[in-house]
Amino acid sequence: MAEQNQVVGCHTQESWLDHFQKGKDSKKLVVVDFTASWCGPCRFIAPILTDLAKKWTDVTFLKVDVDELKEVAEEWKIDAMPTLLFLKEGKVVDKIVGARKEELLAKVEKHAVVAAA
């Protein structure tokens, strides 16, 4: 599984596919942060995701730079940053567009608890 207690950056198509498949096979919640280096709200949400990764060790947190991995962003129909996808078994179970901290905290808790049940 991806490294625990941190947000794992996917910088190549192979890295993305590897982490995506591991997350799919684990049946655990995977939170994917689609981000960009030039995006101010993305910089706001990044440390919050890092804190969540430390707290929720049974959740996988991945980060995809949309400029680095355009194909992945297009495949998931990402058109605004940050976009956070909540995946279970490879399928989207929830989505947040924008740096919405309270909603992020609530959705991680909601879906992580369901995954652990």
DABELDA-V752558 format. One record per pair of residues at least 6 apart in sequence whose C-alpha atoms are under 7 Angstrom apart, sorted by sequence separation. I is the first residue (numbers start at 1). J is the second residue. If there is no record, write none. Layout:
i,j
I,J
I,J
//
This chain:
i,j
10,16
36,42
86,92
87,93
23,30
35,42
66,73
85,92
86,93
53,61
86,94
85,94
86,95
85,95
84,95
85,96
84,96
83,96
84,97
83,97
82,97
83,98
81,97
82,98
2,19
80,97
81,98
82,99
1,22
30,59
31,60
32,61
33,62
34,63
35,64
36,65
28,58
29,59
30,60
31,61
32,62
33,63
34,64
35,65
36,66
28,59
29,60
30,61
31,62
32,63
33,64
34,65
35,66
36,67
34,66
42,81
42,82
41,82
39,81
7,50
6,50
36,81
7,53
35,81
6,53
34,81
35,82
5,53
6,54
34,82
5,54
33,82
34,83
33,83
34,84
33,84
5,57
10,62
32,84
33,85
4,57
8,61
9,62
10,63
11,64
31,84
32,85
59,112
7,61
8,62
9,63
10,64
31,85
32,86
45,99
7,62
8,63
9,64
31,86
7,63
13,69
30,86
31,87
11,68
12,69
29,86
30,87
42,99
2,60
29,87
30,88
41,99
29,88
28,88
27,88
27,89
24,88
25,89
24,89
23,89
24,90
29,111
29,112
29,115
28,115
//
